[in-house]
Amino acid sequence: MNLRQGWLLLFSVLFINSGHSETLPGKTGQAASSKSKPAPVRKARNRAAKHFRDCADCPEMVAIPGGVYLMGSPVTDQEGQDYEKPRHEVKVSGFAIGKYEISKSQFAAFVEAANYNPGNECWTMEAGKGEMRSNRNWSAPGYPQDSDHPATCVSVDDAEAYIKWLNQKTGKHYRLPTEAEWEYAARGGSAAARFWGDNPDGACKYANVADLSLQKADSKVIPHNCEDGYVFTAPVGSYSPNAFGLYDMLGNVWEWTCSADSGYGSSEEEKCTGLLSRRIYRGGSWINTADYVRSASRYGYIPSFRFNNVGFRLARDN
């Protein structure tokens, strides 16, 4: 079994269990361009972003002005899936979100300070086979990483433990972003399929995706027609940011949100769930092709799930 076939098998299991019935989120197929003309987004008037930290070693945050936008995929989007529709208007209040994904070194500081047990199992793809493996976690995700790469093999439960520790340390109210906040932040005022536009082959200036670097590791992969320089994860902030000054909103690792995977367009994506329900994750990753690396792309799974291309970034109330 080659790398591509293994990823397809792995995500077939995960995706069927998630309740969706469309294309699988780990597919490495042909990158396709959307020919749709997105409806306009009503951008926030104040685009000047405030950057801040609540402590010297806290994650850097960006204050995002509130606004109204169209969430989801238009019916004309050839890459869009049914579970990204209907496209609907959402009003987002101002909030802060991490400038970067939480890095391996930031997660390591929490694990040490809180004496946290991050588990010893993660679903990884190795030697062409995807399965839950022991001796795999955030510190050993099954491929080489440096301390400035995003933390991965991290579940919602792990992310919320990190957040609880950080809140106690700072006295602030950090959390995961809602799904609506996440997409608003990812778009950066753009109505296109990606914050840089509709052309997926422009990805490598902005995102770490399934690219020609990955194809060198497995010739069966049909990637974005560009090269981002990394086979697996890249250091956070390696590529150009979106209009809000946020890095890696698409690609590198998928990012957990606090919203439940319980329908779409019903306002559930605008709030956090306190239930032990499936959670939405967003953004695509280093293994994903163009149809997954889009601002509207969305999937969900159980909060205890760990996988080596899923991580998180923080949000905080203003």
VMD Tcl script that draws the C-alpha trace (Angstrom):
set ca {
  {0.00 0.00 0.00}
  {1.45 3.40 -0.98}
  {1.18 6.61 1.05}
  {-1.81 7.91 -0.87}
  {-3.79 4.67 -0.54}
  {-3.02 4.54 3.17}
  {-4.28 8.05 3.82}
  {-7.45 7.31 1.87}
  {-8.11 4.17 3.91}
  {-7.49 5.98 7.17}
  {-9.79 8.87 6.43}
  {-12.44 6.55 4.99}
  {-12.84 5.06 8.48}
  {-12.80 8.44 10.23}
  {-15.08 10.20 7.77}
  {-17.76 7.51 7.62}
  {-17.85 7.50 11.42}
  {-18.25 11.29 11.45}
  {-21.68 11.05 9.84}
  {-20.74 12.79 6.58}
  {-21.32 11.00 3.31}
  {-19.26 13.07 0.91}
  {-15.62 13.15 -0.21}
  {-13.03 12.16 2.36}
  {-10.94 14.84 4.10}
  {-7.59 13.11 3.59}
  {-7.92 12.63 -0.14}
  {-4.81 13.34 -2.21}
  {-6.41 13.75 -5.62}
  {-6.28 16.25 -8.44}
  {-6.23 19.89 -7.36}
  {-9.22 21.65 -8.92}
  {-10.00 25.32 -9.38}
  {-13.39 26.75 -8.47}
  {-14.98 28.75 -11.28}
  {-17.60 30.29 -9.06}
  {-17.99 34.02 -8.45}
  {-18.37 34.34 -4.67}
  {-20.93 36.72 -3.25}
  {-19.38 39.82 -1.71}
  {-18.39 39.93 1.94}
  {-19.25 42.95 4.05}
  {-15.84 43.63 5.53}
  {-15.22 45.12 8.93}
  {-14.47 48.81 8.59}
  {-11.50 48.84 10.93}
  {-8.88 46.52 9.47}
  {-6.05 47.76 11.72}
  {-5.30 44.75 13.94}
  {-4.02 45.01 17.49}
  {-1.44 42.39 18.48}
  {-0.88 41.53 22.13}
  {0.34 38.96 24.65}
  {-1.04 38.48 28.15}
  {2.34 37.31 29.46}
  {5.88 37.04 28.15}
  {5.50 33.42 27.05}
  {1.77 33.55 26.20}
  {0.63 33.01 22.60}
  {0.57 36.18 20.52}
  {-3.02 37.21 19.84}
  {-4.62 39.41 17.18}
  {-7.74 41.46 17.93}
  {-10.22 40.90 15.11}
  {-12.90 43.56 14.52}
  {-16.47 42.33 14.32}
  {-18.34 42.18 11.04}
  {-20.84 40.37 8.85}
  {-19.88 37.79 6.23}
  {-21.26 34.93 4.15}
  {-20.29 31.62 5.73}
  {-20.00 28.44 3.71}
  {-19.80 27.54 0.02}
  {-21.99 28.97 -2.74}
  {-23.99 26.50 -4.82}
  {-21.82 27.37 -7.81}
  {-18.57 26.28 -6.11}
  {-17.44 23.10 -7.83}
  {-15.20 22.18 -4.89}
  {-17.87 22.85 -2.25}
  {-19.59 19.99 -0.42}
  {-23.21 19.67 0.71}
  {-22.23 19.95 4.38}
  {-20.75 23.41 3.66}
  {-24.18 24.65 2.55}
  {-26.39 26.59 2.64}
  {-24.21 29.65 2.48}
  {-25.62 32.02 5.04}
  {-25.01 35.42 6.57}
  {-23.34 35.46 9.98}
  {-22.62 38.40 12.27}
  {-19.45 38.03 14.32}
  {-18.63 40.17 17.35}
  {-15.08 41.34 17.88}
  {-12.74 38.75 19.42}
  {-9.06 37.85 19.54}
  {-7.46 34.83 17.89}
  {-3.96 33.38 17.86}
  {-1.60 34.84 15.30}
  {-0.15 31.33 14.95}
  {-1.14 27.76 15.69}
  {-0.02 26.56 19.13}
  {3.53 25.35 18.69}
  {5.18 22.23 19.99}
  {7.29 24.28 22.43}
  {4.21 26.08 23.81}
  {2.43 22.78 24.36}
  {5.57 21.31 25.92}
  {5.69 24.17 28.47}
  {2.12 23.35 29.50}
  {2.79 19.60 29.76}
  {5.76 20.24 32.04}
  {4.20 22.98 34.18}
  {0.87 21.20 34.67}
  {2.39 17.70 34.87}
  {-0.15 16.78 32.20}
  {-0.44 13.29 30.77}
  {-1.01 13.76 27.02}
  {-1.60 10.09 26.36}
  {0.52 7.67 24.43}
  {-1.59 6.93 21.37}
  {-2.23 8.80 18.14}
  {-3.62 7.78 14.79}
  {-0.72 8.11 12.36}
  {0.22 7.17 8.83}
  {3.50 5.31 8.73}
  {4.95 2.95 6.12}
  {1.79 3.36 4.06}
  {-0.50 2.19 6.86}
  {-2.86 4.36 8.90}
  {-3.77 3.14 12.38}
  {-3.86 4.07 16.07}
  {-0.34 3.57 17.35}
  {1.16 3.49 20.81}
  {4.28 5.52 21.60}
  {2.85 8.30 19.44}
  {1.72 11.68 20.79}
  {2.47 15.41 20.49}
  {6.18 14.80 21.15}
  {6.47 11.92 18.68}
  {3.83 12.29 15.92}
  {5.43 9.85 13.51}
  {7.53 12.34 11.54}
  {10.32 14.81 12.42}
  {9.37 18.15 13.99}
  {11.23 21.05 15.57}
  {9.96 23.02 18.56}
  {8.52 25.79 16.37}
  {6.30 23.41 14.39}
  {2.61 23.19 15.34}
  {1.62 20.83 18.12}
  {-0.25 17.88 16.64}
  {-1.58 14.54 17.88}
  {-3.61 16.84 20.15}
  {-7.28 16.19 20.92}
  {-9.99 18.67 21.93}
  {-9.59 17.34 25.46}
  {-5.86 18.11 25.35}
  {-6.50 21.58 23.93}
  {-9.04 22.37 26.64}
  {-6.62 21.20 29.33}
  {-4.03 23.62 27.89}
  {-6.64 26.39 27.90}
  {-7.62 25.72 31.52}
  {-3.95 25.96 32.55}
  {-3.43 29.19 30.58}
  {-6.58 30.77 32.01}
  {-5.43 30.02 35.54}
  {-2.01 31.43 34.74}
  {-3.27 34.68 33.18}
  {-6.71 35.26 34.67}
  {-8.06 35.68 31.14}
  {-10.71 33.70 29.24}
  {-9.00 31.81 26.44}
  {-10.96 29.19 24.52}
  {-11.14 27.51 21.14}
  {-12.75 29.65 18.43}
  {-16.29 28.94 17.32}
  {-16.62 27.58 13.82}
  {-18.10 30.89 12.64}
  {-15.27 32.88 14.19}
  {-12.72 30.56 12.66}
  {-14.02 30.96 9.10}
  {-14.42 34.73 9.52}
  {-10.80 34.96 10.68}
  {-9.56 32.59 7.96}
  {-11.20 34.55 5.17}
  {-9.70 37.84 6.29}
  {-12.43 39.68 4.41}
  {-12.19 37.53 1.27}
  {-15.20 35.86 -0.34}
  {-12.97 33.64 -2.50}
  {-12.46 29.92 -1.85}
  {-9.13 30.72 -0.17}
  {-7.94 33.94 1.41}
  {-5.42 34.40 -1.42}
  {-8.04 33.75 -4.14}
  {-9.68 30.88 -5.99}
  {-6.56 29.42 -7.62}
  {-5.26 26.54 -5.47}
  {-1.87 26.54 -7.17}
  {-1.06 29.83 -5.46}
  {-1.12 27.98 -2.14}
  {2.59 27.54 -1.54}
  {3.17 31.24 -0.85}
  {0.54 31.08 1.90}
  {0.18 27.51 3.16}
  {1.81 24.15 3.80}
  {-0.22 21.70 1.71}
  {0.02 18.52 -0.33}
  {2.58 19.85 -2.80}
  {5.47 18.80 -4.99}
  {7.58 18.25 -1.85}
  {5.12 15.57 -0.73}
  {5.05 14.10 -4.22}
  {8.81 13.56 -3.95}
  {8.12 11.29 -0.97}
  {5.32 9.48 -2.82}
  {5.08 9.74 -6.61}
  {1.41 8.64 -6.49}
  {0.36 11.94 -4.92}
  {-1.19 14.48 -7.30}
  {-0.47 17.72 -5.45}
  {-1.02 21.44 -5.68}
  {1.16 22.48 -8.60}
  {3.69 24.32 -6.44}
  {6.32 23.58 -3.82}
  {6.10 24.78 -0.20}
  {9.41 23.27 0.94}
  {8.11 20.81 3.55}
  {6.94 17.21 3.33}
  {5.28 17.26 6.76}
  {4.56 20.24 9.05}
  {6.37 23.56 8.69}
  {7.40 26.03 11.42}
  {4.42 28.20 12.33}
  {4.42 31.50 10.45}
  {6.57 30.24 7.56}
  {4.26 31.59 4.85}
  {2.52 34.87 4.07}
  {-0.40 35.84 6.35}
  {-3.94 36.76 5.41}
  {-5.37 40.29 5.56}
  {-5.92 40.02 9.33}
  {-2.24 39.19 9.85}
  {-2.96 35.55 10.73}
  {-0.63 32.75 9.66}
  {-1.42 29.16 8.61}
  {-5.20 29.58 8.73}
  {-5.17 27.16 5.81}
  {-2.78 24.23 5.69}
  {-0.06 22.98 8.08}
  {-2.51 21.29 10.52}
  {-6.29 21.17 10.82}
  {-7.52 23.22 13.79}
  {-10.15 22.24 16.34}
  {-13.04 24.59 17.08}
  {-15.36 24.64 20.09}
  {-18.48 24.12 17.94}
  {-20.47 20.90 17.74}
  {-20.77 18.86 14.57}
  {-24.56 18.93 14.68}
  {-25.90 20.46 11.51}
  {-25.09 23.55 9.51}
  {-26.83 26.87 9.16}
  {-28.69 26.35 12.44}
  {-26.55 28.79 14.49}
  {-24.69 25.90 16.20}
  {-21.55 27.05 14.39}
  {-21.81 30.40 16.16}
  {-21.40 29.02 19.69}
  {-19.32 26.66 21.78}
  {-20.72 23.37 22.96}
  {-20.26 22.07 26.48}
  {-21.41 18.62 25.51}
  {-19.26 15.58 24.87}
  {-20.21 15.77 21.19}
  {-18.31 15.69 17.96}
  {-16.34 18.87 17.33}
  {-15.68 20.64 14.07}
  {-12.12 21.07 12.83}
  {-11.09 23.40 10.02}
  {-8.38 24.50 7.62}
  {-6.77 21.51 5.92}
  {-3.22 20.32 6.45}
  {0.13 19.38 4.95}
  {-1.34 16.16 3.51}
  {-4.44 17.67 1.90}
  {-5.20 18.59 -1.69}
  {-6.97 21.68 -2.97}
  {-10.57 20.66 -2.33}
  {-9.82 20.43 1.40}
  {-7.63 23.51 1.72}
  {-10.46 26.06 1.48}
  {-11.97 28.52 3.93}
  {-15.33 26.71 3.92}
  {-13.98 23.15 4.26}
  {-15.25 21.53 7.47}
  {-15.17 18.13 9.20}
  {-15.94 16.77 12.64}
  {-14.91 14.02 15.01}
  {-14.99 13.00 18.67}
  {-13.17 15.28 21.17}
  {-10.80 12.56 22.40}
  {-9.49 11.98 18.86}
  {-5.78 12.50 18.22}
  {-4.30 12.52 14.76}
  {-0.97 13.69 13.45}
  {-2.30 16.43 11.19}
  {-4.73 18.05 13.68}
  {-3.77 20.80 16.14}
  {-5.32 24.05 17.42}
  {-5.06 27.78 17.90}
  {-6.60 29.89 20.63}
  {-9.36 32.48 20.74}
  {-10.04 34.98 23.52}
  {-12.90 37.28 24.35}
  {-12.06 40.96 24.01}
}
mol new
graphics top color blue
foreach p $ca { graphics top sphere $p radius 0.5 }
foreach p [lrange $ca 0 end-1] q [lrange $ca 1 end] { graphics top cylinder $p $q radius 0.2 }
display resetview
